[in-house]
Amino acid sequence: MKKDTIDKLIGRIDHIKEEDLQRFFVKLAEQQGFFQQVFEAIQEGLILLDSKGKILFVNQAALKLFDKERGQITPEDFCIFLGRDCTWDTIQQSRTAVSRDVEIFYPEHKFLNIFISPIGGRNQGHLILIRDETPRQKKNAENIEAERLNALTLLAAGVAHEIGNPLNSIGLHLQLLARKAKQLPSEYRTDMEELLKTAESETTRLDVILKQFLQAIRPTKPIREPHNIETILMEVLKLLEPEIRQRGIQINTDLQPSLPILSLDPVQIKQVFYNLIKNAYQSIPPEGGTILVKNGYTDDSVFVTVADTGCGISPEIMGSIYEPFLTTKSTGSGLGLLIVRRIVKEHGGSITLASQPGQGTTITVFLPRVERTIRLLPSSIPS
């Protein structure tokens, strides 16, 4: 109902019949209920305040964002997110619209856009819109990561061509030099063979790093088949057991035998847990420690946890733990976790990592119980 119509009605209210006035208020109540339903259906948080800062209306989306009941929200609640330089008094005095992107950590980690706009020209109140930008921020982060991986893929192609072929040539010539060295007098042969052995070892190491790098970033489609995750874990533990025992490390297992069967690539998933368990025992100091391997399942996934009592990871490194060639080991290539992450993502799973320097590291891999595929709409809808 238009404002001028309401003003005319108020001016003539003494001359309006009782039944007409009743019909007017019924219609007004119906419109109020309609707009309230519309505001409640809006996904953005909406708050309406009068000229004195009293909250007149709050929709359910705003209550959910602030994790408060109706009647508990105050202007100070959202002014906190706008910074110390922004108070409700300054907003009322400025009579200008305010928009700011903020990051909150309670009750959930979210990225919000808060927009505050005055209503009318005579300080009639304020309208506040709160938009959850978390999905967009997450999508942007995924796009940035995809672009980075694409750049690494192009780099890998150049590396394979520019370094791979010369490495093979160097290896071949080192073998020829080794044969020539055998013809040298004994006083020269020993030193020459030692130098050639070191050169061959370093060439082999470079070749391994190159292959790992290509494997880490080159997309490979999993060859899925029904498999029990416990069987894969037992095979990996059996393979690594001799080296782990030699280091004086104790392995504790908490494996459930009747986990749901998963659709996965057993070769790739075996590589995931091989890398994780190997990283775990390599992080434990010479005086010894323990590794715990346990599994379980939720309604939508099967999880495997590898926890060690090793040196842990510092906060400075945690932020870039999946960066290529980043490693805390003197002989590591820094590609193991990158490979693990890629394989788990290609299986539709996820990884959580928690660590504290001097206390150890806990890594949990979640794999979906049902293969997650993207369903596309048909190109044409039949009539």
C-alpha positions as CSV (number, residue, x, y, z in Angstrom):
1,M,0.0,0.0,0.0
2,K,1.4,3.4,-1.0
3,K,2.5,5.9,1.6
4,D,0.4,8.8,0.3
5,T,-2.7,6.5,0.5
6,I,-1.9,5.8,4.2
7,D,-1.4,9.5,4.9
8,K,-4.8,10.4,3.4
9,L,-6.4,7.6,5.3
10,I,-5.0,8.8,8.6
11,G,-6.2,12.3,7.9
12,R,-9.8,11.1,7.4
13,I,-9.8,8.4,10.0
14,D,-12.5,10.1,12.0
15,H,-14.9,10.0,9.0
16,I,-14.3,6.3,8.0
17,K,-16.9,3.7,8.8
18,E,-16.0,1.0,11.3
19,E,-16.4,-1.8,8.7
20,D,-14.2,0.0,6.2
21,L,-11.5,0.6,8.8
22,Q,-11.6,-3.0,9.8
23,R,-11.2,-4.1,6.2
24,F,-8.2,-1.8,5.9
25,F,-6.4,-3.2,8.9
26,V,-7.1,-6.8,7.8
27,K,-5.6,-6.0,4.4
28,L,-2.6,-4.3,6.1
29,A,-2.0,-7.3,8.3
30,E,-2.2,-9.6,5.2
31,Q,0.5,-7.5,3.5
32,Q,2.6,-7.4,6.6
33,G,2.4,-11.2,6.8
34,F,3.3,-11.5,3.1
35,F,6.4,-9.3,3.3
36,Q,7.5,-11.2,6.5
37,Q,7.3,-14.5,4.6
38,V,9.4,-12.9,1.8
39,F,12.0,-11.6,4.2
40,E,12.2,-15.0,6.0
41,A,12.7,-16.7,2.6
42,I,15.7,-14.5,1.7
43,Q,19.0,-16.3,2.2
44,E,20.8,-13.1,3.2
45,G,20.5,-12.0,6.8
46,L,18.2,-9.0,7.1
47,I,17.8,-6.7,10.1
48,L,15.6,-3.6,10.3
49,L,16.2,-0.9,12.9
50,D,14.3,2.3,13.8
51,S,15.9,5.8,14.2
52,K,17.0,5.0,17.8
53,G,18.7,1.8,16.9
54,K,15.9,-0.5,18.2
55,I,15.7,-3.7,16.2
56,L,12.2,-4.0,14.6
57,F,12.7,-7.2,12.5
58,V,15.3,-9.9,12.2
59,N,14.9,-12.8,9.7
60,Q,16.0,-16.4,10.4
61,A,19.1,-16.2,8.2
62,A,20.5,-13.4,10.4
63,L,19.7,-15.3,13.6
64,K,21.6,-18.3,12.2
65,L,24.6,-16.3,11.2
66,F,24.9,-14.7,14.7
67,D,23.8,-18.0,16.5
68,K,21.4,-16.0,18.7
69,E,17.7,-16.1,19.5
70,R,15.2,-13.4,18.4
71,G,15.5,-10.5,20.7
72,Q,19.1,-11.1,21.7
73,I,20.8,-9.3,18.7
74,T,21.9,-5.7,19.3
75,P,23.5,-3.2,16.9
76,E,26.9,-3.8,18.7
77,D,26.8,-7.4,17.5
78,F,27.4,-6.5,13.8
79,C,29.3,-3.3,14.5
80,I,32.0,-5.5,16.1
81,F,32.7,-7.1,12.7
82,L,33.1,-3.7,11.0
83,G,36.2,-2.7,13.1
84,R,37.0,-0.5,16.0
85,D,36.6,2.6,14.0
86,C,33.0,1.8,13.3
87,T,30.3,2.2,16.0
88,W,26.6,2.4,15.8
89,D,26.7,6.1,16.8
90,T,29.1,6.9,13.9
91,I,26.9,5.0,11.5
92,Q,23.8,7.0,12.6
93,Q,25.6,10.3,12.4
94,S,27.2,9.7,9.0
95,R,23.9,8.9,7.3
96,T,25.8,7.1,4.6
97,A,25.7,3.5,3.5
98,V,28.5,1.2,4.8
99,S,29.7,-2.0,3.2
100,R,32.5,-4.1,4.4
101,D,33.9,-7.6,3.9
102,V,34.7,-9.3,7.2
103,E,36.0,-12.7,8.4
104,I,34.5,-14.3,11.5
105,F,35.6,-17.4,13.4
106,Y,32.6,-17.9,15.7
107,P,30.2,-19.7,15.7
108,E,31.7,-20.8,12.4
109,H,34.6,-19.7,10.2
110,K,32.8,-17.6,7.6
111,F,33.4,-14.7,5.2
112,L,30.6,-12.1,5.4
113,N,29.7,-8.9,3.6
114,I,27.8,-6.5,5.9
115,F,25.8,-3.7,4.2
116,I,24.2,-1.0,6.3
117,S,22.0,1.6,4.6
118,P,19.8,4.4,6.0
119,I,16.1,4.4,5.2
120,G,14.4,7.5,4.1
121,G,15.8,11.0,4.2
122,R,14.9,12.0,7.8
123,N,16.7,9.4,9.9
124,Q,13.8,6.9,9.8
125,G,16.0,3.9,10.5
126,H,18.6,1.5,9.0
127,L,18.5,-1.6,6.9
128,I,21.2,-4.2,7.3
129,L,21.9,-7.0,4.9
130,I,24.4,-9.7,5.8
131,R,25.6,-11.9,2.9
132,D,27.5,-15.1,3.5
133,E,30.4,-15.0,1.1
134,T,32.0,-18.2,2.3
135,P,31.0,-20.4,-0.7
136,R,32.3,-17.7,-3.1
137,Q,35.6,-17.5,-1.2
138,K,35.9,-21.2,-1.2
139,K,35.2,-21.3,-5.0
140,N,37.9,-18.6,-5.5
141,A,40.4,-20.6,-3.5
142,E,39.6,-23.8,-5.6
143,N,40.0,-21.8,-8.8
144,I,43.4,-20.4,-7.6
145,E,44.5,-23.9,-6.7
146,A,43.3,-25.3,-10.1
147,E,45.3,-22.5,-11.9
148,R,48.3,-23.3,-9.9
149,L,48.1,-27.0,-10.7
150,N,47.7,-26.2,-14.4
151,A,50.8,-24.0,-14.2
152,L,52.7,-26.8,-12.5
153,T,51.5,-29.2,-15.2
154,L,52.9,-27.0,-17.9
155,L,56.1,-26.6,-16.0
156,A,56.3,-30.4,-15.6
157,A,56.1,-30.8,-19.4
158,G,58.9,-28.4,-19.8
159,V,60.9,-30.1,-17.0
160,A,60.4,-33.5,-18.5
161,H,61.7,-32.4,-21.9
162,E,64.5,-30.0,-20.8
163,I,65.9,-32.1,-17.9
164,G,64.8,-35.7,-18.6
165,N,66.6,-36.2,-21.9
166,P,69.9,-34.6,-20.7
167,L,69.8,-36.8,-17.6
168,N,69.5,-39.9,-19.7
169,S,72.4,-38.8,-21.8
170,I,74.5,-38.0,-18.7
171,G,73.7,-41.4,-17.2
172,L,74.8,-43.1,-20.4
173,H,78.1,-41.2,-20.6
174,L,78.8,-42.0,-16.9
175,Q,78.5,-45.7,-17.7
176,L,81.0,-45.3,-20.6
177,L,83.4,-43.4,-18.3
178,A,83.1,-46.2,-15.7
179,R,84.2,-48.7,-18.3
180,K,87.1,-46.5,-19.3
181,A,88.1,-46.0,-15.7
182,K,88.6,-49.8,-15.3
183,Q,91.5,-49.5,-17.8
184,L,93.3,-46.9,-15.7
185,P,96.3,-47.7,-13.4
186,S,95.2,-48.8,-9.9
187,E,96.4,-45.6,-8.2
188,Y,94.0,-43.5,-10.4
189,R,91.2,-46.0,-10.8
190,T,90.0,-46.1,-7.2
191,D,89.6,-42.3,-7.0
192,M,88.0,-42.1,-10.4
193,E,85.5,-44.9,-9.7
194,E,84.5,-43.2,-6.4
195,L,83.8,-40.0,-8.2
196,L,81.8,-41.7,-10.9
197,K,79.8,-43.6,-8.3
198,T,78.9,-40.3,-6.6
199,A,77.9,-38.7,-10.0
200,E,75.7,-41.7,-10.9
201,S,74.0,-41.7,-7.5
202,E,73.2,-38.0,-7.8
203,T,71.9,-38.5,-11.4
204,T,69.7,-41.3,-10.2
205,R,68.3,-39.1,-7.4
206,L,67.5,-36.3,-9.9
207,D,65.7,-38.8,-12.1
208,V,63.6,-40.0,-9.1
209,I,62.7,-36.5,-8.1
210,L,61.7,-35.7,-11.7
211,K,59.4,-38.8,-11.9
212,Q,57.9,-38.0,-8.5
213,F,57.2,-34.5,-9.6
214,L,55.4,-35.6,-12.8
215,Q,53.5,-38.2,-10.8
216,A,52.4,-35.6,-8.2
217,I,50.8,-33.1,-10.6
218,R,49.8,-35.2,-13.6
219,P,46.1,-36.1,-13.4
220,T,45.4,-39.8,-13.4
221,K,42.0,-41.3,-13.4
222,P,41.6,-43.9,-10.6
223,I,40.9,-47.4,-11.8
224,R,38.2,-48.2,-9.3
225,E,37.1,-51.6,-8.0
226,P,35.3,-52.8,-4.8
227,H,37.9,-53.1,-2.1
228,N,38.3,-53.3,1.7
229,I,40.4,-50.5,3.2
230,E,41.7,-52.8,6.0
231,T,43.3,-55.2,3.5
232,I,45.2,-52.3,1.9
233,L,46.4,-51.1,5.4
234,M,47.6,-54.5,6.4
235,E,49.6,-54.9,3.1
236,V,51.3,-51.5,3.7
237,L,52.1,-52.3,7.3
238,K,53.5,-55.6,6.3
239,L,55.7,-54.0,3.7
240,L,57.1,-51.3,6.0
241,E,57.3,-53.4,9.2
242,P,61.0,-54.5,8.9
243,E,62.2,-50.9,8.5
244,I,59.9,-49.7,11.3
245,R,61.1,-52.4,13.8
246,Q,64.7,-51.6,12.8
247,R,64.2,-48.1,14.0
248,G,62.8,-49.2,17.4
249,I,59.4,-47.7,16.7
250,Q,56.2,-49.3,18.1
251,I,53.2,-49.6,15.9
252,N,49.7,-49.7,17.5
253,T,46.7,-50.6,15.4
254,D,43.0,-50.1,16.0
255,L,41.5,-51.6,12.9
256,Q,37.8,-52.5,12.5
257,P,37.4,-55.7,10.4
258,S,33.9,-55.0,9.0
259,L,34.2,-51.6,7.3
260,P,32.0,-50.8,4.3
261,I,33.5,-51.8,0.9
262,L,34.7,-48.8,-1.0
263,S,35.0,-48.1,-4.7
264,L,38.7,-47.2,-5.1
265,D,42.0,-47.7,-6.9
266,P,43.9,-50.1,-4.6
267,V,47.3,-49.2,-6.1
268,Q,46.8,-45.4,-5.6
269,I,45.3,-45.8,-2.1
270,K,48.1,-48.1,-1.1
271,Q,50.5,-45.3,-2.2
272,V,48.6,-42.9,0.0
273,F,49.1,-44.9,3.2
274,Y,52.6,-45.9,2.3
275,N,53.6,-42.3,2.1
276,L,51.7,-41.3,5.3
277,I,53.1,-44.1,7.4
278,K,56.6,-43.6,6.0
279,N,56.4,-39.9,6.8
280,A,55.3,-40.8,10.3
281,Y,58.2,-43.1,11.2
282,Q,60.7,-40.8,9.5
283,S,59.6,-37.9,11.8
284,I,60.3,-39.9,15.0
285,P,63.7,-39.3,16.6
286,P,66.3,-42.1,17.0
287,E,65.3,-42.7,20.7
288,G,62.1,-44.1,19.4
289,G,58.3,-43.5,19.6
290,T,55.0,-44.8,18.6
291,I,52.6,-44.8,15.6
292,L,48.9,-45.4,15.8
293,V,47.0,-46.5,12.8
294,K,43.2,-46.7,13.2
295,N,40.1,-46.7,11.0
296,G,36.4,-46.3,11.3
297,Y,33.4,-45.0,9.4
298,T,30.7,-42.4,9.5
299,D,27.4,-42.2,7.6
300,D,29.0,-41.0,4.4
301,S,32.7,-41.9,4.6
302,V,35.4,-44.3,5.8
303,F,38.4,-42.7,7.6
304,V,41.9,-43.8,8.4
305,T,44.0,-42.0,11.0
306,V,47.8,-42.1,11.2
307,A,49.2,-40.5,14.4
308,D,52.8,-40.3,15.4
309,T,54.8,-39.0,18.3
310,G,57.4,-37.5,16.1
311,C,58.9,-34.0,15.8
312,G,55.7,-32.4,14.6
313,I,55.2,-29.5,12.2
314,S,55.7,-25.9,13.0
315,P,52.9,-23.4,12.4
316,E,55.0,-21.6,9.8
317,I,55.2,-24.7,7.6
318,M,51.6,-25.9,8.3
319,G,50.2,-23.1,6.1
320,S,52.0,-24.4,3.1
321,I,52.4,-28.1,3.9
322,Y,51.2,-29.2,0.4
323,E,53.5,-26.9,-1.5
324,P,55.8,-28.9,-3.8
325,F,59.4,-29.4,-2.7
326,L,58.6,-28.2,0.8
327,T,60.0,-30.7,3.3
328,T,61.3,-30.9,6.8
329,K,63.5,-33.9,6.0
330,S,67.1,-33.5,4.9
331,T,66.7,-36.2,2.2
332,G,63.0,-35.6,1.3
333,S,61.7,-34.3,-2.0
334,G,58.7,-32.6,-0.5
335,L,56.3,-34.3,-3.0
336,G,54.8,-37.0,-0.8
337,L,52.0,-35.1,0.7
338,L,51.2,-33.4,-2.7
339,I,50.8,-36.9,-4.2
340,V,48.7,-38.0,-1.3
341,R,46.4,-35.0,-1.5
342,R,45.9,-35.4,-5.3
343,I,45.0,-39.1,-5.0
344,V,42.6,-38.5,-2.2
345,K,40.9,-35.6,-4.0
346,E,40.5,-37.7,-7.2
347,H,38.7,-40.3,-5.1
348,G,36.3,-37.6,-3.8
349,G,37.8,-37.6,-0.3
350,S,39.5,-35.1,2.0
351,I,42.4,-34.9,4.5
352,T,42.6,-33.3,7.9
353,L,46.0,-32.6,9.5
354,A,46.8,-31.6,13.1
355,S,50.3,-31.1,14.4
356,Q,52.2,-29.6,17.2
357,P,56.0,-29.2,17.3
358,G,57.6,-31.8,19.6
359,Q,54.3,-33.5,20.1
360,G,53.7,-35.3,16.8
361,T,51.3,-35.2,13.9
362,T,47.9,-36.7,13.2
363,I,46.6,-37.1,9.7
364,T,43.1,-38.4,8.9
365,V,42.0,-39.5,5.4
366,F,38.3,-39.6,4.6
367,L,37.1,-41.6,1.6
368,P,33.5,-41.5,0.5
369,R,31.4,-44.6,1.0
370,V,29.6,-43.9,-2.3
371,E,31.5,-42.6,-5.3
372,R,30.8,-38.9,-5.8
373,T,30.1,-38.1,-9.4
374,I,28.9,-34.8,-10.9
375,R,25.4,-35.2,-12.4
376,L,24.8,-33.0,-15.4
377,L,21.4,-31.8,-16.7
378,P,20.4,-33.4,-20.1
379,S,21.2,-31.3,-23.1
380,S,17.5,-31.2,-24.0
381,I,14.4,-31.7,-21.9
382,P,11.8,-33.9,-23.6
383,S,8.4,-32.4,-23.9
